[in-house]
């Protein structure tokens, strides 16, 4: 497990994920030409719109899996600038 600290809406939070998930998220961010923190922020905002909202680590894993498998839903393809 790899722990990373990220600022979300001005608040620092730490997330622990397996290295493979971080790698998939970094690839997804690079594909979108945004930073990893910007991608995490976008995923977090989408997570908070759902009811009930999964925890952040779960939301990141689901997004990474969708991105790595080529799933093409609107949430996976979007960028923070699109919102």
N, CA and C atoms as an extended XYZ file, in Angstrom:
249
Properties=species:S:1:pos:R:3:atomname:S:1:resname:S:1:resid:I:1 pbc="F F F"
N         0.842       -1.179        0.000 N   UNK     1
C         0.000        0.000        0.000 CA  UNK     1
C         0.890        1.245        0.000 C   UNK     1
N         0.490        2.192       -0.811 N   UNK     2
C         1.229        3.455       -0.901 CA  UNK     2
C         0.297        4.563       -0.425 C   UNK     2
N         0.790        5.362        0.502 N   UNK     3
C         0.012        6.466        1.054 CA  UNK     3
C         0.443        7.759        0.383 C   UNK     3
N        -0.539        8.516       -0.121 N   UNK     4
C        -0.259        9.822       -0.728 CA  UNK     4
C        -1.148       10.850       -0.055 C   UNK     4
N        -0.586       12.027        0.170 N   UNK     5
C        -1.351       13.150        0.717 CA  UNK     5
C        -1.717       14.078       -0.425 C   UNK     5
N        -2.975       14.464       -0.447 N   UNK     6
C        -3.487       15.320       -1.521 CA  UNK     6
C        -4.383       16.372       -0.886 C   UNK     6
N        -4.359       17.566       -1.442 N   UNK     7
C        -5.226       18.641       -0.972 CA  UNK     7
C        -6.507       18.635       -1.799 C   UNK     7
N        -7.642       18.507       -1.118 N   UNK     8
C        -8.949       18.518       -1.762 CA  UNK     8
C        -9.743       19.690       -1.206 C   UNK     8
N       -10.033       20.640       -2.061 N   UNK     9
C       -10.752       21.847       -1.643 CA  UNK     9
C       -10.104       22.503       -0.428 C   UNK     9
N        -8.786       22.567       -0.441 N   UNK    10
C        -8.044       23.231        0.617 CA  UNK    10
C        -7.794       22.408        1.866 C   UNK    10
N        -8.269       21.166        1.899 N   UNK    11
C        -8.064       20.306        3.059 CA  UNK    11
C        -7.151       19.147        2.669 C   UNK    11
N        -6.125       18.910        3.476 N   UNK    12
C        -5.213       17.801        3.204 CA  UNK    12
C        -5.865       16.493        3.629 C   UNK    12
N        -5.728       15.500        2.784 N   UNK    13
C        -6.212       14.171        3.114 CA  UNK    13
C        -5.195       13.157        2.620 C   UNK    13
N        -5.150       12.017        3.247 N   UNK    14
C        -4.243       10.948        2.841 CA  UNK    14
C        -5.062        9.767        2.345 C   UNK    14
N        -4.550        9.141        1.291 N   UNK    15
C        -5.217        7.983        0.702 CA  UNK    15
C        -4.192        6.883        0.536 C   UNK    15
N        -4.559        5.679        0.938 N   UNK    16
C        -3.709        4.504        0.739 CA  UNK    16
C        -4.313        3.634       -0.351 C   UNK    16
N        -3.509        3.369       -1.379 N   UNK    17
C        -3.918        2.481       -2.468 CA  UNK    17
C        -2.736        1.607       -2.855 C   UNK    17
N        -3.035        0.502       -3.476 N   UNK    18
C        -1.994       -0.343       -4.026 CA  UNK    18
C        -1.292        0.411       -5.154 C   UNK    18
N        -0.013        0.109       -5.349 N   UNK    19
C         0.782        0.786       -6.366 CA  UNK    19
C         0.186        0.698       -7.758 C   UNK    19
N        -0.439       -0.413       -8.064 N   UNK    20
C        -1.042       -0.590       -9.390 CA  UNK    20
C        -2.172        0.414       -9.629 C   UNK    20
N        -2.934        0.716       -8.587 N   UNK    21
C        -4.005        1.704       -8.730 CA  UNK    21
C        -3.433        3.105       -8.905 C   UNK    21
N        -2.388        3.439       -8.142 N   UNK    22
C        -1.751        4.750       -8.327 CA  UNK    22
C        -1.210        4.866       -9.746 C   UNK    22
N        -0.605        3.796      -10.248 N   UNK    23
C        -0.053        3.833      -11.613 CA  UNK    23
C        -1.166        4.055      -12.640 C   UNK    23
N        -2.296        3.384      -12.475 N   UNK    24
C        -3.414        3.557      -13.407 CA  UNK    24
C        -3.963        4.979      -13.328 C   UNK    24
N        -4.046        5.540      -12.127 N   UNK    25
C        -4.521        6.911      -11.973 CA  UNK    25
C        -3.547        7.903      -12.590 C   UNK    25
N        -2.248        7.655      -12.427 N   UNK    26
C        -1.245        8.542      -13.030 CA  UNK    26
C        -1.320        8.495      -14.553 C   UNK    26
N        -1.547        7.300      -15.121 N   UNK    27
C        -1.714        7.189      -16.579 CA  UNK    27
C        -2.958        7.935      -17.036 C   UNK    27
N        -4.052        7.789      -16.281 N   UNK    28
C        -5.295        8.476      -16.641 CA  UNK    28
C        -5.109        9.994      -16.594 C   UNK    28
N        -4.396       10.477      -15.578 N   UNK    29
C        -4.129       11.922      -15.477 CA  UNK    29
C        -3.272       12.380      -16.653 C   UNK    29
N        -2.236       11.619      -16.977 N   UNK    30
C        -1.360       11.973      -18.101 CA  UNK    30
C        -2.137       11.975      -19.414 C   UNK    30
N        -3.020       10.995      -19.604 N   UNK    31
C        -3.842       10.936      -20.823 CA  UNK    31
C        -4.708       12.184      -20.964 C   UNK    31
N        -5.139       12.739      -19.836 N   UNK    32
C        -6.000       13.921      -19.831 CA  UNK    32
C        -5.205       15.216      -19.756 C   UNK    32
N        -3.893       15.078      -19.636 N   UNK    33
C        -2.988       16.227      -19.522 CA  UNK    33
C        -3.330       17.108      -18.322 C   UNK    33
N        -3.598       16.420      -17.196 N   UNK    34
C        -3.834       17.108      -15.930 CA  UNK    34
C        -2.972       16.444      -14.863 C   UNK    34
N        -2.830       17.103      -13.744 N   UNK    35
C        -2.036       16.528      -12.658 CA  UNK    35
C        -2.829       15.437      -11.937 C   UNK    35
N        -2.119       14.580      -11.230 N   UNK    36
C        -2.776       13.561      -10.422 CA  UNK    36
C        -3.693       14.206       -9.378 C   UNK    36
N        -3.247       15.245       -8.659 N   UNK    37
C        -4.166       15.885       -7.704 CA  UNK    37
C        -5.431       16.441       -8.364 C   UNK    37
N        -5.315       16.984       -9.573 N   UNK    38
C        -6.496       17.497      -10.275 CA  UNK    38
C        -7.456       16.356      -10.616 C   UNK    38
N        -6.918       15.216      -11.030 N   UNK    39
C        -7.760       14.063      -11.332 CA  UNK    39
C        -8.455       13.572      -10.068 C   UNK    39
N        -7.712       13.457       -8.978 N   UNK    40
C        -8.296       13.000       -7.715 CA  UNK    40
C        -9.392       13.973       -7.271 C   UNK    40
N        -9.147       15.261       -7.423 N   UNK    41
C       -10.159       16.271       -7.065 CA  UNK    41
C       -11.430       16.061       -7.884 C   UNK    41
N       -11.285       15.811       -9.172 N   UNK    42
C       -12.439       15.581      -10.038 CA  UNK    42
C       -13.208       14.331       -9.610 C   UNK    42
N       -12.499       13.264       -9.326 N   UNK    43
C       -13.135       12.020       -8.880 CA  UNK    43
C       -13.837       12.245       -7.545 C   UNK    43
N       -13.202       12.999       -6.645 N   UNK    44
C       -13.792       13.274       -5.338 CA  UNK    44
C       -15.080       14.079       -5.486 C   UNK    44
N       -15.082       15.071       -6.345 N   UNK    45
C       -16.299       15.874       -6.547 CA  UNK    45
C       -17.437       15.022       -7.102 C   UNK    45
N       -17.113       14.151       -8.044 N   UNK    46
C       -18.132       13.255       -8.592 CA  UNK    46
C       -18.631       12.297       -7.517 C   UNK    46
N       -17.736       11.806       -6.702 N   UNK    47
C       -18.088       10.886       -5.611 CA  UNK    47
C       -19.079       11.542       -4.665 C   UNK    47
N       -18.866       12.803       -4.361 N   UNK    48
C       -19.726       13.500       -3.410 CA  UNK    48
C       -21.113       13.792       -3.980 C   UNK    48
N       -21.248       13.707       -5.308 N   UNK    49
C       -22.559       13.910       -5.940 CA  UNK    49
C       -23.423       12.658       -5.883 C   UNK    49
N       -22.811       11.502       -5.628 N   UNK    50
C       -23.561       10.253       -5.614 CA  UNK    50
C       -24.143       10.017       -4.227 C   UNK    50
N       -25.205        9.256       -4.179 N   UNK    51
C       -25.818        8.939       -2.884 CA  UNK    51
C       -26.079        7.447       -2.825 C   UNK    51
N       -25.591        6.736       -1.865 N   UNK    52
C       -24.594        7.192       -0.900 CA  UNK    52
C       -23.210        7.211       -1.522 C   UNK    52
N       -22.416        8.148       -1.112 N   UNK    53
C       -21.067        8.306       -1.665 CA  UNK    53
C       -20.139        7.228       -1.103 C   UNK    53
N       -19.391        6.535       -1.990 N   UNK    54
C       -18.381        5.588       -1.500 CA  UNK    54
C       -17.222        6.382       -0.891 C   UNK    54
N       -16.380        5.698       -0.136 N   UNK    55
C       -15.217        6.431        0.378 CA  UNK    55
C       -14.277        6.755       -0.783 C   UNK    55
N       -13.374        7.704       -0.566 N   UNK    56
C       -12.508        8.195       -1.640 CA  UNK    56
C       -11.635        7.084       -2.213 C   UNK    56
N       -11.040        6.256       -1.364 N   UNK    57
C       -10.178        5.178       -1.872 CA  UNK    57
C       -10.960        4.251       -2.798 C   UNK    57
N       -12.186        3.910       -2.420 N   UNK    58
C       -13.015        3.046       -3.272 CA  UNK    58
C       -13.329        3.731       -4.599 C   UNK    58
N       -13.672        5.012       -4.544 N   UNK    59
C       -13.974        5.752       -5.772 CA  UNK    59
C       -12.760        5.792       -6.695 C   UNK    59
N       -11.573        5.973       -6.117 N   UNK    60
C       -10.347        5.996       -6.924 CA  UNK    60
C       -10.077        4.639       -7.555 C   UNK    60
N       -10.290        3.565       -6.799 N   UNK    61
C       -10.079        2.224       -7.352 CA  UNK    61
C       -11.039        1.941       -8.509 C   UNK    61
N       -12.311        2.285       -8.327 N   UNK    62
C       -13.302        2.054       -9.386 CA  UNK    62
C       -12.938        2.854      -10.631 C   UNK    62
N       -12.562        4.119      -10.456 N   UNK    63
C       -12.170        4.946      -11.592 CA  UNK    63
C       -10.947        4.350      -12.292 C   UNK    63
N        -9.942        3.962      -11.516 N   UNK    64
C        -8.717        3.395      -12.099 CA  UNK    64
C        -9.024        2.126      -12.883 C   UNK    64
N        -9.886        1.294      -12.338 N   UNK    65
C       -10.260        0.056      -13.032 CA  UNK    65
C       -10.975        0.376      -14.343 C   UNK    65
N       -11.904        1.329      -14.298 N   UNK    66
C       -12.624        1.713      -15.516 CA  UNK    66
C       -11.668        2.298      -16.552 C   UNK    66
N       -10.758        3.152      -16.097 N   UNK    67
C        -9.805        3.781      -17.019 CA  UNK    67
C        -8.877        2.734      -17.636 C   UNK    67
N        -8.401        1.803      -16.821 N   UNK    68
C        -7.466        0.782      -17.307 CA  UNK    68
C        -8.145       -0.203      -18.250 C   UNK    68
N        -9.432       -0.452      -18.032 N   UNK    69
C       -10.135       -1.419      -18.880 CA  UNK    69
C       -10.726       -0.777      -20.124 C   UNK    69
N       -10.598        0.559      -20.224 N   UNK    70
C       -11.111        1.250      -21.394 CA  UNK    70
C       -12.597        1.517      -21.328 C   UNK    70
N       -13.199        1.344      -20.155 N   UNK    71
C       -14.631        1.640      -20.010 CA  UNK    71
C       -14.847        3.096      -20.381 C   UNK    71
N       -15.854        3.378      -21.151 N   UNK    72
C       -16.020        4.715      -21.696 CA  UNK    72
C       -17.200        5.477      -21.163 C   UNK    72
N       -17.488        5.395      -19.867 N   UNK    73
C       -18.605        6.203      -19.384 CA  UNK    73
C       -18.200        7.669      -19.308 C   UNK    73
N       -19.154        8.545      -19.218 N   UNK    74
C       -18.899        9.984      -19.234 CA  UNK    74
C       -17.978       10.414      -18.107 C   UNK    74
N       -18.148        9.850      -16.928 N   UNK    75
C       -17.332       10.234      -15.778 CA  UNK    75
C       -15.869        9.901      -16.024 C   UNK    75
N       -15.600        8.751      -16.599 N   UNK    76
C       -14.225        8.312      -16.823 CA  UNK    76
C       -13.538        9.171      -17.871 C   UNK    76
N       -14.290        9.628      -18.895 N   UNK    77
C       -13.675       10.397      -19.970 CA  UNK    77
C       -13.500       11.865      -19.618 C   UNK    77
N       -14.255       12.344      -18.651 N   UNK    78
C       -14.255       13.767      -18.348 CA  UNK    78
C       -12.985       14.237      -17.675 C   UNK    78
N       -12.808       15.556      -17.695 N   UNK    79
C       -11.709       16.194      -16.989 CA  UNK    79
C       -12.288       17.271      -16.110 C   UNK    79
N       -11.546       17.745      -15.120 N   UNK    80
C       -12.068       18.799      -14.267 CA  UNK    80
C       -12.467       20.038      -15.063 C   UNK    80
N       -11.789       20.317      -16.169 N   UNK    81
C       -12.108       21.481      -16.976 CA  UNK    81
C       -13.467       21.345      -17.662 C   UNK    81
N       -13.929       20.105      -17.843 N   UNK    82
C       -15.207       19.862      -18.499 CA  UNK    82
C       -16.390       20.203      -17.613 C   UNK    82
N       -16.181       20.328      -16.323 N   UNK    83
C       -17.286       20.528      -15.383 CA  UNK    83
C       -17.633       21.978      -15.248 C   UNK    83
